[in-house]
């Protein structure tokens, strides 16, 4: 009985979704699948093949303006559409990465919760925070409290010893 109630609620929720939400979901699915297919080696090989065929047909069409217009129009349209697909997938990937990092920050003891949602800060605030982290990094290098990282001074020293050998 509880299962039927949940199914009914889901069905009602689907019916109440507005047109924009349905279109947005459909585009998200289309963009994800398209980016997977069009980002493959096969798609690249197909694009090369199209260009080679177009180039080989040049003498047949006497390298006419129409012959050139075909490739120019085709590449312009494909580029125009790909911009939207790429931007959509990058926005979603960036959002997912931010959410994962936010969860890590929330889960770690001692982590500064004010670092959550940094992407929403103004450029000046991000620059200020970047300078703060640079100072922290330099202090860690000076104090020798920077495991796994070789300081610039140590790198320079090692490089000079290597040249003297």
C-alpha positions in Angstrom: 0.0 0.0 0.0 2.8 2.4 0.9 4.5 1.5 -2.4 1.4 2.5 -4.4 1.2 5.8 -2.6 4.9 6.6 -3.5 4.2 5.7 -7.1 1.1 7.9 -7.2 3.1 10.8 -5.7 5.8 10.3 -8.3 3.3 10.3 -11.1 1.6 13.4 -9.8 5.1 15.1 -9.6 5.8 14.2 -13.2 2.5 15.6 -14.3 3.0 18.8 -12.4 6.5 19.4 -13.9 6.4 22.4 -16.2 7.4 22.4 -19.8 10.7 24.1 -19.2 11.8 21.5 -16.7 11.0 18.7 -19.1 12.9 20.4 -21.9 15.8 21.1 -19.6 16.0 17.5 -18.6 15.8 16.3 -22.2 18.6 18.7 -23.2 20.7 17.6 -20.3 20.4 14.0 -21.4 21.0 14.9 -25.0 24.0 17.0 -24.2 25.6 14.4 -22.0 25.2 11.6 -24.6 26.3 13.9 -27.5 29.4 15.0 -25.7 30.3 11.4 -25.0 29.9 10.5 -28.6 31.3 13.6 -30.2 34.3 13.7 -27.9 35.4 10.2 -29.1 38.2 9.3 -31.4 35.6 7.9 -33.9 33.9 11.3 -34.1 37.3 13.0 -34.8 38.1 10.4 -37.4 34.7 11.0 -39.0 35.4 14.8 -39.1 38.8 14.2 -40.8 37.1 11.9 -43.3 34.5 14.6 -44.1 37.3 17.1 -44.7 39.3 14.7 -46.9 36.2 13.9 -49.0 35.5 17.6 -49.3 39.1 18.3 -50.3 39.0 15.5 -52.9 35.9 16.8 -54.5 37.5 20.2 -55.1 38.8 19.4 -58.6 35.4 18.0 -59.5 33.7 21.3 -58.6 36.6 23.4 -59.9 37.2 24.8 -56.3 34.1 27.0 -56.8 32.6 29.4 -54.4 29.8 27.0 -53.7 32.2 24.2 -52.9 34.0 26.5 -50.4 30.7 27.7 -49.0 29.6 24.1 -48.2 32.5 23.5 -45.8 32.3 27.0 -44.3 28.6 26.7 -43.6 28.9 23.2 -42.3 31.7 24.0 -39.9 30.1 27.2 -38.7 26.8 25.4 -37.9 28.6 22.5 -36.1 30.7 24.9 -34.1 27.7 27.0 -33.1 25.8 24.0 -31.8 28.8 22.4 -30.1 29.4 25.5 -28.0 26.1 25.0 -26.3 26.7 21.3 -25.8 30.2 21.8 -24.4 29.1 24.6 -22.1 26.2 22.6 -20.7 28.4 19.6 -19.9 31.1 21.8 -18.4 28.6 23.7 -16.2 27.2 20.4 -14.9 30.7 18.9 -14.3 31.9 22.0 -12.5 28.8 22.1 -10.4 29.2 18.4 -9.4 32.9 19.0 -8.6 32.0 22.0 -6.4 29.3 20.1 -4.6 31.7 17.2 -3.9 34.4 19.6 -2.6 31.8 21.3 -0.4 30.9 18.0 1.1 34.6 17.2 1.8 35.0 20.6 3.5 31.9 20.0 5.6 33.1 16.5 6.6 36.7 17.5 7.6 37.3 18.7 11.1 39.2 21.9 11.2 38.3 22.8 7.7 37.0 26.4 7.2 33.4 26.2 6.2 33.6 29.7 4.7 35.4 28.1 1.8 32.2 26.4 0.8 30.6 28.1 -2.3 33.8 30.0 -3.3 32.6 30.1 -6.8 30.0 32.7 -5.8 32.5 35.1 -4.4 33.5 38.4 -6.1 36.7 38.4 -8.1 38.3 40.7 -5.5 37.5 38.3 -2.7 38.9 35.4 -4.7 42.1 37.3 -5.3 42.4 38.1 -1.6 41.9 34.5 -0.7 44.4 33.4 -3.3 47.0 35.8 -1.7 46.2 34.4 1.7 46.8 30.8 0.5 50.1 31.9 -1.1 51.2 33.3 2.3 50.3 30.1 4.0 52.2 28.1 1.4 55.3 30.3 1.8 55.1 30.0 5.5 54.9 26.2 5.3 57.9 26.2 3.0 59.9 28.3 5.5 58.9 26.2 8.4 59.6 23.0 6.6 56.1 21.9 7.2 55.2 21.2 3.6 55.4 17.4 3.2 55.6 16.0 -0.3 56.6 19.4 -1.8 60.1 20.6 -2.5 60.7 24.3 -1.9 62.0 26.5 -4.6 65.2 27.0 -2.7 65.7 23.2 -2.4 65.0 22.8 -6.1 67.5 25.4 -7.0 70.1 23.8 -4.7 69.5 20.4 -6.1 69.8 21.7 -9.7 73.1 23.5 -9.0 74.5 20.3 -7.4 73.4 18.3 -10.4 75.2 20.6 -12.8 78.4 20.5 -10.8 78.6 16.7 -11.1 
